């Protein structure tokens, strides 16, 4: 079967996407499994290829796929629906939606009327079975992890167990990236490639929905398998920098040391960064040194709040002291540090948000990101805020991290939350010493452009993108 996999546009939802930071690894994993099964796979990334509706319709006409698979986060769901509608109007292909949003809201996805199937959770085994059933025209009720139509009614099958042996998955099909441009603007070297070496996070943060997609049980690829992929990227794709996008790469210290040892044994020379973050309560000096030894230069840490009561309320499971220790050790090890902070968490007021800003200044990471909370469907914070009548906008396209607030708090309006976000950026970055250090970070033209754009946004009181 010829299968078209589609990444909807994220422009204006996750910031300025020209070109996107990274390719969609989840979809590339799906592609690699389908290719292993003998199917012909093509891909359309709306932002990387600057697709218009007309260009996409031309692709449908020239390729005539038998199945179109579309991935969707909550804020890109509306764009996924538009793409599926185009498919239905312009060819006879069946449509399937996967990703975090249909995992959270599978029946809602089917109610759009443009999807034949929705895949819940990890999709590699599911899509393999689904395509086989489509080809053989056999009963689909035995496939775990899908929603399909039966006599015009959406029927949800039981959830599929998480994949235990991640080493059994083929590497993402990066051949599909040929001719497409991706650029992580803060990378020191290019080309930079993302990898995922584990799934599942033991954390229980009430704002996070990752557990619905990958569970809370930490499952990791073996060190040999991980370094095989790294070596392949260096040798076959000239990778100069690797970005590890795990939820928490350092969950298993022994594996961290094993990856470090294997990278050094093979003499692999490239830089590593952890832009998705690591948990402060897992940080140890010997782990940080191992990351340094393998070539890591940058680590991000999720802080969320500078008030212990708020951290406890969101079930972060981390203390302010642990966060301070983690940043101190990271700096002493010689890392560039990033801190992620959330504004507008349940229980917050102006006082607690000001404490978060003060805490960020005290931690003084190289980069601080202050995002306004987005209460995604089925997250615990969404249920809390919904019950209190504090959700003010349920249009999913506004649920990106660089769009305005979709909720308020008892003592803070949406405008108040935006004003506090702007205050956080001004107070953190408009310090004389900080401005000087920011100039010292500018080691590439991309970073220069990023800093100029961010500086203009702060001065104009815009939401940072």
Secondary structure by P-SEA (a helix, b strand, c coil): cbbbbbbcccccccccccccccccaaaaaaaaaaaaabbbbbbbccccccccaaaaaaaaaaccccbbbbbbcccaaaaaaaaaaaaaacccbbbbbbcccccccaaaaaaccccccccccccaaaaaaaaaaaaaccccccccccccccccbbbbcccccccccccccccccccccccbbbbccccccccbbbbbccccccccccccccccccccbbbbccaaaaaaaaaaaaacccccbbbbbcccccccaaaaaaaaaaaaaacccbbbbcccccccccccaaaaaaaaaacccbbbbbbccccaaaaaaacccccaaaaaaaaaaaaaaccbbbbbbbcccccccaaaaaaaaaaaaaacccbbbbbccccccccaaaaaaaaacccccccccccccccccccccccccaaaaaaaaaaaaaaacccaaaaaaaaaacccaaaaaaaaaaaaaaaaccccc
